[in-house]
Amino acid sequence: MFERLFKIKSHGSSVKREVIAGLTTFITMVYIVFVNPAMLAEAGMDQGAAFVATCIAAAIGCFIMGFWANYPLALAPGMGLNAFFTYGVVLGMGYTWQAALAAVFMSGCIFLALSLFKVREWIINAIPLVLKRAIATGIGAFLALIALKNAGIVVASPATLVQMGDITSSGPLLAILSFFVIAALLYRDIKSGVLISIMLVTGIALSMGLVEYQGVISAPPSIAPTFMQLDFASALELSMLSVIFAFLFVDLFDTSGTLVAVTQKAGLADEQGRMPRLGRALSADSTATIAGSMLGTSTTTSYIESVSGVSVGGRTGLTAVVVGCCFLLMMFFAPLAAMVPAYATAGAILYVSVLMLQNLKLVDWDDMTDAIPVAVVLLMTPLTFSIAHGIALGFIAYTAVKLVCNKGAEISLSVWILTVLFLLKFMFLS
C-alpha cells in the first residue's frame, strides 16, 4: 500500500527511513503547538481551542502534502504570520480575531486560485529578489521585538517608547536561558533543541512555583469557541485589503522558498531545477490555510524544519503523513501546552528571528538601490509593529530609489502596480 501511494522504492527510500524522517521533522517543529496558541490567546481567542485548531490544521496540511503532492514537506501555522495576525491586525489595527480569521480564509482562497492558474509562478518571478529577502528580514526583526516583549526584556516607556525591563527578574532570566539552551543544543546538532528548551524552562518555572501544574494528558479541549467564527462583513472592508494582501504575500514567498530548499536538499528537482507535481505542492498550503481559518488558527504554511527529516532520508510524502499523525496525537497533551509560560517560548521566537535575519548576508550592501529598500523594511516592520506596513514601505522605497538613481528600467510591471496600490492605501485607507 505504501509503495503504491508514495513510490518509496523508486525514491530510494524505505518505510522505516520515512517514519524516522517524519518523527525527526515533527520533533524539530512541534514547538509551534506551544507558541501558536499562546500568541493567538493574546488576540482574545480561546487558548485550548486554538491549540486543537493548530494541531488539526497542521495535520490537514501534512496529509495533503503527503498523499496529494508526495513531498516530504511538513506544514503548520506559520511563525511571523501568527504574529501579524495577533499584534498587527487584532491588537494593532483593532479588528476582532473573527475578522482576522476571515481575512486568512480569503487570502487562502486567493492563494489557491493563484496556484491553480499558475499566476503564483509569475508573481514570484516578477518580484525582485532583494524585496523577497527584505520581507524575510523584516519579519525576523518583528519576531525579535515580540520575543523580547514577551520575555519582559524590552518594555514600554512614556519617554523613550521602549526601554530595558528588569532583566534580573525570573521571566527575563528564564527567557535568556531558553535562547542560549537552544543555541547550545542546535550547535551540537540536537534537532529537538527548541522543544527541549521550552520544556526545560517550563519545568524550572513549575519547580519555582511560577506556573501551576495542570497535568500532561487529557481529552482534547473543545474547538467550538473558534470553529467557523469568521466575520466576513468586517473582512470585506476596504481597509482590510492590505491585511489580506500581507497574509497572501508573506505566505507566497515563505512557502515557495521552503519548497525550493527542501526539494533541492532531497534531490527531488530535475536538472533544470524544475519540481514535479509543483501545482499539487503549491495547493497544499493554501488548502490547509482555508481549513485552518475555519477551525480557528492563522495561516498554515510549509516549514523549513522539514529539511531535518530530509537530512535523515525522508524522500516521499510518507514523511509528511507521519508528521500529520503526530500532530493529531498532540491534541491529547493540551494541559502541557497550557502550562507553558510566554517567557518559555520567547527563546524559540527569538531563534526563528535569527534564522530569518540570515538573509541580510545575501544583500549587496554596496548597491544603495538594494540596501535602502532592505533597510526600510528591516526597520519599519518592527517600528510600525506591522508586517503589512513594512512590506508596503519597502515596495515604495524600492521604486523611488530606482527612479532617482536612473534605474527605472529595473522596475517590473508588477512592482509598479503594487507600489501604486500601496501609495493609494496610505493616502486613502490609513
C-alpha positions in Angstrom: 0.0 0.0 0.0 2.8 2.4 0.9 4.6 1.7 -2.3 1.5 2.3 -4.4 0.8 5.6 -2.6 4.3 7.0 -2.2 6.6 5.2 -4.7 9.0 4.7 -1.8 11.4 2.3 -3.6 11.7 4.4 -6.8 12.8 7.3 -4.5 15.5 5.1 -3.0 13.9 5.0 0.5 12.2 2.6 2.8 9.2 2.8 5.1 11.4 2.7 8.2 13.5 5.6 6.9 10.4 7.6 6.1 8.9 7.1 9.5 12.2 8.1 11.2 12.3 11.2 9.0 8.7 12.1 9.9 9.5 11.8 13.6 12.6 13.9 13.2 10.7 16.7 11.4 7.9 16.6 14.0 10.4 16.9 16.9 12.0 20.0 15.3 8.7 21.8 14.7 6.4 20.7 17.5 7.2 23.8 19.4 4.6 25.5 17.3 1.8 23.8 19.3 3.1 25.7 22.4 3.9 29.0 20.7 0.9 29.5 18.3 -2.0 29.0 20.8 -0.2 31.3 23.3 0.2 34.0 20.7 -3.4 33.7 19.4 -4.7 33.8 23.0 -3.3 37.4 23.2 -5.7 38.2 20.4 -8.6 37.1 22.6 -9.0 33.6 21.3 -9.6 30.6 23.5 -6.2 29.0 24.0 -7.5 25.5 24.2 -9.5 25.8 21.0 -6.5 27.4 19.3 -4.3 24.5 20.4 -6.6 22.0 18.9 -7.0 24.1 15.7 -3.2 24.3 15.4 -2.9 20.5 15.6 -5.7 19.8 13.2 -4.6 22.4 10.6 -1.1 21.1 10.7 -2.3 17.6 10.2 -4.5 18.5 7.3 -1.6 20.4 5.6 0.7 17.5 6.1 -1.8 14.9 4.8 -2.5 16.9 1.7 1.2 17.5 1.0 1.9 13.8 1.7 -0.9 12.0 -0.1 -1.6 14.5 -2.9 1.8 16.0 -3.7 4.0 13.2 -2.3 6.6 15.6 -0.9 8.4 15.1 2.5 7.3 18.7 3.4 5.5 19.4 6.7 3.1 22.2 7.3 1.7 24.1 10.4 0.5 27.6 11.3 3.5 29.8 10.4 5.7 31.9 12.7 5.6 35.6 11.6 2.1 35.2 10.1 0.7 34.4 13.6 2.5 37.4 15.0 1.0 39.6 12.2 -2.4 38.1 13.0 -2.3 39.0 16.7 -0.1 42.1 17.0 -0.7 43.6 13.6 -4.3 43.0 12.7 -6.1 42.5 16.1 -4.0 44.4 18.7 -2.5 46.9 16.2 -5.4 47.7 13.8 -8.2 47.0 16.3 -10.0 44.3 14.3 -11.6 41.3 16.0 -9.9 37.9 15.7 -13.1 36.8 13.9 -12.4 39.4 11.2 -8.7 38.4 11.1 -9.7 34.7 10.6 -12.0 35.7 7.7 -9.0 37.6 6.1 -6.9 34.5 6.5 -9.6 32.5 4.8 -9.9 34.9 1.9 -6.1 35.0 1.4 -6.1 31.2 1.3 -8.8 31.2 -1.4 -6.9 33.7 -3.5 -3.7 31.7 -2.9 -5.4 28.6 -4.1 -6.7 30.3 -7.2 -3.2 31.7 -8.0 -1.7 28.3 -7.6 -4.3 26.5 -9.8 -3.9 29.1 -12.6 -0.1 29.4 -12.3 -0.3 33.1 -11.6 1.7 32.5 -8.5 4.8 31.5 -10.5 4.5 34.7 -12.5 4.3 36.8 -9.3 7.3 35.1 -7.7 9.4 35.6 -10.8 8.3 39.2 -11.2 9.1 40.4 -7.6 12.8 41.4 -7.2 14.9 39.0 -5.2 16.1 41.9 -2.9 12.5 42.6 -1.9 11.9 38.9 -1.1 15.0 39.0 1.2 13.8 42.3 2.7 10.5 40.8 3.7 12.1 37.9 5.4 14.5 40.1 7.4 11.7 42.5 8.3 9.6 39.6 9.7 12.7 38.4 11.6 13.2 41.8 13.2 9.4 41.9 14.1 9.6 38.5 15.7 12.7 39.6 17.7 10.8 42.5 19.1 7.8 40.3 20.0 10.2 37.8 21.8 11.9 40.5 23.8 8.5 42.0 24.7 7.0 38.6 25.8 10.1 37.9 27.9 9.9 41.3 29.6 13.4 42.2 28.4 12.0 45.2 26.5 9.1 47.2 28.0 7.2 50.3 27.1 8.4 53.8 28.2 6.5 57.1 28.0 9.7 59.0 27.5 11.7 56.8 25.0 8.9 54.5 23.6 10.9 51.4 24.8 13.4 50.6 27.4 15.1 47.6 29.1 12.9 45.8 31.6 14.1 44.2 34.9 16.3 41.5 33.4 17.1 40.3 36.9 13.6 39.0 37.4 12.6 35.4 36.8 10.8 35.8 33.5 13.6 37.6 31.5 16.3 35.4 33.1 14.4 32.2 32.1 13.8 33.6 28.6 17.5 34.3 28.2 18.3 30.8 29.4 15.8 29.3 26.9 17.5 31.1 24.0 21.0 30.0 24.9 19.9 26.4 25.6 18.6 26.4 22.0 21.8 27.8 20.6 23.9 25.2 22.5 21.8 22.2 21.5 21.4 23.1 17.9 25.1 23.9 17.6 25.6 20.2 18.7 23.0 19.1 16.0 20.4 18.1 18.6 17.4 18.6 16.4 14.9 18.8 19.2 16.7 21.7 20.8 13.8 24.1 20.6 11.4 21.7 22.2 13.9 20.8 24.9 14.4 24.4 25.8 10.7 25.1 26.1 10.2 22.0 28.3 13.3 22.8 30.4 12.2 26.4 31.2 8.6 25.3 31.9 9.9 22.7 34.3 12.1 25.3 36.1 9.1 27.7 36.3 7.0 24.8 37.7 9.6 24.0 40.3 9.8 27.7 41.4 6.0 27.9 41.7 5.8 30.4 38.8 3.2 28.3 36.9 0.6 25.9 38.2 0.7 22.2 37.4 -2.3 21.3 35.2 -1.5 17.7 34.2 0.0 16.3 31.0 -2.6 14.3 29.1 -6.3 14.8 28.8 -9.1 14.7 26.2 -8.7 17.5 23.6 -10.3 20.8 24.5 -13.5 21.8 22.6 -12.8 23.6 19.4 -16.3 25.2 19.5 -15.1 28.7 20.7 -13.1 29.2 17.4 -14.8 26.9 14.9 -16.4 28.7 12.0 -16.2 32.0 13.8 -15.2 34.0 10.7 -16.5 37.6 10.3 -16.7 38.2 6.6 -18.6 41.5 6.9 -15.6 43.2 8.7 -13.0 41.4 6.5 -14.6 42.9 3.3 -13.9 46.5 4.4 -11.5 48.4 2.1 -9.0 48.9 4.9 -8.7 45.1 5.2 -7.4 44.7 1.6 -3.8 45.4 2.7 -4.2 42.9 5.5 -5.4 40.2 3.1 -2.6 41.0 0.7 0.0 40.8 3.6 -1.2 37.4 4.6 -1.1 36.3 0.9 2.2 37.9 0.1 4.2 36.6 3.1 2.8 33.1 2.7 3.5 33.2 -1.1 7.3 33.6 -0.6 7.6 31.7 2.6 6.2 28.5 1.1 7.9 28.9 -2.2 11.3 29.4 -0.6 10.8 26.5 1.7 9.6 24.2 -1.1 12.7 25.0 -3.2 15.0 24.5 -0.3 13.6 21.1 0.7 13.3 19.7 -2.8 16.8 20.7 -3.6 18.1 19.1 -0.4 16.1 15.9 -1.1 17.2 15.8 -4.8 13.6 15.8 -6.0 14.1 18.5 -8.6 15.3 17.8 -12.2 18.5 19.0 -13.9 16.8 22.4 -14.6 15.6 22.8 -11.1 12.0 22.1 -12.0 9.9 20.3 -9.4 7.4 17.5 -10.4 3.9 17.9 -9.1 4.6 21.5 -8.3 0.9 22.5 -8.7 -0.2 20.0 -6.1 2.5 21.1 -3.7 1.5 24.8 -4.1 -2.1 23.9 -3.5 -1.4 22.1 -0.2 -0.6 25.1 1.9 -3.5 27.2 0.5 -6.0 24.4 1.2 -4.6 23.9 4.7 -4.9 27.7 5.3 -8.5 27.7 4.3 -9.3 24.7 6.6 -7.2 26.2 9.4 -9.0 29.5 9.3 -12.4 27.7 9.6 -11.0 25.8 12.6 -9.6 28.8 14.3 -5.9 29.4 13.5 -3.7 31.8 11.5 -2.1 31.0 8.1 -0.8 27.4 7.6 2.5 27.3 5.7 5.4 25.0 4.9 8.1 24.6 7.5 11.8 24.8 6.7 12.3 22.4 9.6 11.3 19.7 7.0 15.0 19.8 6.0 15.8 17.9 9.2 13.7 15.0 8.1 15.1 15.1 4.6 18.6 15.1 6.1 17.9 11.6 7.7 16.5 10.1 4.5 12.9 11.4 4.0 12.1 11.4 0.3 8.3 10.8 -0.1 5.0 12.0 1.2 5.0 9.3 3.9 7.3 11.6 5.9 4.7 14.3 5.9 1.9 11.9 6.7 3.9 10.7 9.8 4.2 14.3 10.9 0.5 14.8 10.5 -0.3 11.8 12.6 2.0 13.1 15.3 0.2 16.4 15.3 -3.2 14.6 15.8 -1.7 12.7 18.8 -0.5 16.1 20.3 -4.2 17.1 20.8 -4.2 14.9 23.9 -1.4 17.0 25.5 -3.3 20.2 25.9 -2.7 20.6 29.7 1.1 20.5 29.0 0.7 23.3 26.4 -1.4 25.4 28.7 1.3 25.3 31.4 4.0 26.8 29.1 4.6 30.5 30.0 5.3 33.2 27.5 8.9 33.6 28.5 9.5 29.9 27.8 8.5 30.3 24.2 10.3 33.7 23.8 13.6 31.9 23.2 12.1 29.9 20.4 10.6 33.0 18.8 14.0 34.8 19.0 15.7 31.8 17.5 13.3 31.8 14.5 14.1 35.6 14.1 17.8 34.8 13.9 17.2 32.3 11.1 15.2 34.9 9.2 17.7 37.6 9.7 20.4 35.5 8.0 19.0 36.8 4.7 20.9 40.0 5.4 24.2 38.4 4.4 22.8 37.9 0.8 22.1 41.6 0.3 24.5 43.7 -1.8 25.1 46.5 0.7 27.4 48.3 -1.8 24.4 48.9 -4.1 22.3 51.6 -2.4 19.3 50.8 -4.6 19.3 47.3 -2.9 20.4 48.4 0.5 17.9 51.2 1.0 14.7 49.1 0.5 16.0 46.3 2.7 16.9 48.8 5.4 13.4 50.4 5.2 11.6 47.0 5.6 14.0 45.9 8.3 13.5 49.0 10.4 9.9 49.9 9.6 8.4 46.5 10.2 9.2 46.3 13.9 9.0 50.1 14.5 5.5 50.3 13.0 4.6 47.0 14.6 3.2 45.9 11.2 4.4 43.4 8.6 1.9 45.0 6.1 3.3 48.5 6.6 6.8 47.2 6.4 6.1 45.4 3.1 4.3 48.5 1.6 7.0 50.9 2.6 9.7 48.6 1.2 8.0 48.5 -2.2 7.6 52.3 -2.3 11.2 52.8 -1.2 12.4 50.3 -3.9 10.5 52.1 -6.7 11.6 55.6 -5.5 15.3 54.8 -5.1 15.4 53.0 -8.5 13.8 56.1 -10.1 16.1 58.7 -8.6 19.2 56.6 -9.3 18.3 56.3 -13.0 17.5 52.6 -12.8 13.8 52.8 -13.6 14.2 50.1 -16.2 14.7 47.6 -13.5 11.2 48.2 -12.1 8.9 45.4 -13.2 5.3 46.0 -14.1 4.1 44.0 -11.1 6.2 46.2 -8.8 4.8 49.3 -10.4 1.3 48.1 -9.8 1.9 47.1 -6.2 3.7 50.4 -5.5 0.7 52.4 -6.8 -1.7 50.3 -4.8 0.3 50.8 -1.6 0.5 54.6 -2.2 -3.3 54.7 -2.6 -3.7 52.7 0.5 -1.6 55.1 2.6 -3.4 58.1 1.0 -6.9 57.0 1.4 -7.2 54.0 3.7 -4.7 54.6 6.5 
